[in-house]
Amino acid sequence: MEIASGCVAKSIAGHDRGLYFVVIKVQEGYVYLANGKERKLEAVKRKNIRHISLTGKVIDLNEITNKKLRKLLDEFDTSVNNS
């Protein structure tokens, strides 16, 4: 799967390992991630592409807020952990 804005990804390395994020931007081997909680849309996290795992789910980023993003990622995390 190609990495694009709106893709949901799981961090597989670093202090945020195991957390879910949404890709905001892709640039030169790095992705810029946000989850609405630790990393808000205004202060995204820069992470090496090799340190994430794509989940296959895509979120529409139009009119997204930190609160909506938190809710969507919490629901996604809950559904993945319950399966």
C-alpha positions in Angstrom: 0.0 0.0 0.0 1.3 3.5 -0.9 1.6 6.0 2.0 -0.6 9.0 1.5 -2.3 11.7 3.6 -5.1 10.2 5.7 -3.6 6.7 6.0 -3.8 5.2 9.5 -0.5 3.9 10.7 0.9 2.2 13.8 4.2 3.3 15.3 6.6 0.3 15.4 9.7 2.0 16.8 10.4 4.8 19.3 8.9 5.9 22.5 5.5 6.1 20.9 5.6 2.4 19.8 2.2 0.8 19.6 0.2 4.0 19.2 -2.0 4.7 16.2 -1.5 7.9 14.1 -2.9 9.4 10.9 -0.4 10.5 8.2 -0.8 14.2 7.6 2.0 14.6 5.0 4.7 12.5 3.3 8.0 14.1 2.4 11.5 12.8 1.5 11.4 9.5 3.4 9.5 10.9 6.4 5.9 11.0 7.4 4.3 13.7 9.5 1.9 12.1 12.0 -0.8 13.3 14.3 -3.2 11.5 16.7 -5.0 14.5 18.3 -3.7 13.8 21.8 0.0 13.7 22.2 0.6 14.9 18.7 -2.0 17.5 17.7 -2.6 18.6 14.1 -0.8 21.9 14.9 2.4 20.1 16.1 2.8 16.9 14.0 5.4 14.3 14.7 8.1 13.7 12.0 8.9 10.0 11.8 11.0 7.8 9.4 8.8 5.8 7.1 10.6 2.6 8.2 9.3 3.1 11.7 5.6 2.8 10.9 3.2 0.0 9.8 0.2 0.9 7.6 -3.1 -0.5 8.7 -5.0 -0.2 5.4 -7.5 2.2 6.7 -7.8 5.8 5.4 -9.4 8.7 7.2 -10.8 11.8 5.3 -8.8 14.8 6.6 -11.3 17.4 5.4 -12.7 19.4 8.3 -10.9 17.1 10.8 -10.3 18.4 14.3 -8.1 17.0 17.1 -11.2 15.8 18.9 -12.6 14.0 15.8 -9.2 12.5 15.2 -8.9 11.2 18.7 -12.3 9.7 18.5 -11.7 8.0 15.2 -8.3 6.6 16.3 -9.8 5.4 19.6 -12.5 3.5 17.8 -10.0 2.0 15.4 -7.7 0.9 18.3 -10.6 -0.6 20.2 -11.8 -2.6 17.1 -8.3 -3.9 16.3 -7.7 -5.0 19.9 -11.1 -6.7 20.2 -10.6 -8.7 17.0 
